[in-house]
């Protein structure tokens, strides 16, 4: 599975598979992560794994995850860089990449297996290395690589991301102008 190429889910689960994942999770920063297989969090996969537990009003709240579920998007801050891993005896799942969306705000955390062209209208956001949400400034730099996730932020919505009880990013879309406020 290659982050730079389209991924086609199998028609049915493939058990006992060996999967080579071309994807790098950088050490010490939050990375988005979404894969078509269940994974244990241990050994060289050690780090902080967070899932979107709730979306209430304008706040997306992330809390601890004890394992990776196929198709579900996560935030991951590895203890050491994780790059180009080989996973043996896993189940390559037919489960599609998931969208985590609750309530009526329209905010969502969306997983993707294949590269995705993000909209440049500021409603599809990605997570930067500094832990802030940002949007592509032009279609020339709007491609999000595969095995990642992005944030849907409807126009006119102020979105806040809370990780382990700490709000790290606030974004406001007003009249198609984005203001980024660091609330660390």
N, C-alpha and C positions, 0 to 999 in steps of 0.2 A: 504494500500500500504506500503510495507516494503522495506527499502533500502537494506536489506540483501538478498532479494529473487527476483527471476525473476518476471517481471510484463508483463502480456499479455494485450494489449490494447483491449478494447471492439470492437466488430464488427461495432457498431454504437454508437453515443453519447448517454450517459445516463443522462437525465436531472433530477434535483431535488434530486441528490444523496447526501448521507452523506459519507464522505471519512475520514478515520483515516490514517494519514500519519506518519509512523515511520521514522523520519528523524530529525536530529538536525542541526540547523544553529547556529554556535558559535558567541557569541557577540564580536563586535569590530574587527573582522578579515574578510577578503574577503572569502566567501564560493561560490562554484559553485552550481547552482540550476536549475533543470529542472523537471517540473511536468506535468501530463496529464490533467490539468484543468486551467481555467482562474481564477486568484485571484486578489483581490483588495489589495493595499498596504496601510494599515491603522491599527490603534489600536495596538494590540500586534504583528502585522507584520511590525511595523515601522522600518525604517532604510534606508540605501542607496541601491538602486537597479540600476544596470547598465546592459545595453545590448550592444552587439557588433554592432556598427553603421557602421563601415567600416573596410575594410582591404585594405590598400594601400601600395604597395611595401612590405616591411617587418614589417609594423606596424599595429597591431590590435587595433583599437580605440573603447573604451567603453564610452558611455554617459548615461545620466539619463533615466530611464524607469519609467513610471507612473503607470504601472500595469504589471501583469504577464500574458502572453499568453500561452495557452496549447502548450507543445512541444518545446517551445523556450528556449534556454539556457541563463542563467543570472549569473552575479556576484552579491552577496548580502552581505552587511555588516550590520547585524541587530543591533538595539539600545540595545536590550536585547536578551538573548538566546531564540531561538524558537525551541521547542522540542515537538515531538509527538502530533501534532495538530489534531483537529477534525474540518473539514470543512463541514458545513451544507448547503443544498440547492445549490450545485454546479453542473456543468455539467462535468461529467467524459468523456473526449474527446477520440474519436477514432484517433485523430491526432497523428502520430508517432513523436518521439523525432527528433528534427531538427538539421541540420548542417548549420552553418553560414559560407559561403565561398564566397569571391568575388575576382575578379582579377585573375591573372595567377600565383601568388606566390605559391599556394598550401597550404597556411596557412588556418586553419579552427578552429572554436570553435564548438564542437560537444556535443549535449545533449544526455543523456542516462537515461532511466527509470530503467533498470535492472543493476545488477552488471556487470562490464566489465573487462575482462582481458586485461590490457594494454600491448602493445608490449614492449619488453625489448631492442629494437634496438634504443631507444632514440628518436623515431619519434612521440610517443604519450606521451604527457606531462600532469601532473596534477598540480594544484595550491596548494602550501604549506601554512601553517598557517602564515608564514612570508610574504606571497604575492609574492613568487617567483615561477617560473615554475621549475619542477623537473621531473625526469623519474624514473621508478622502476629499482632498481639495480639488481634485479633477479626476476624470475617468482614466487618465494615464497612470494613476497610482491607487486605483480603487479595488485591486484584486486582493482578496483575503485568501491565503493559502488554505488547503484542505486540512482536516483533522483539527479544526478550531471552532470557535463560536463567536457570535457577534451580538450586539444589543440593538433591539428595535426601540426607538424613542420617537413616538408620534409628535408631530409639530404642535407646538403650544404646550408641551409637557415638560415639567422640570423633573429630571431623573436624578436620583441619588442611589449610589451603590454602597451598601454596608457589608463589610467583611469582618466577621467575628465581633460585631457590635460597634465597629469604628467606621464612620462614613468617610470614604476616601475620595469620592468624586461627586461633584454636583454639576449638572448640565442643564441649561435652559434653552429651549428653542422658542423664540418670540419673533414673529414676523420674518421667519426664515433666517434669522441671525442667531448664531450660537455664541453664548457666553460660557466660558469654562471657569469654574470656581474651584480652587483646591481647598477642601475643608479639612485637610490633615492637621 
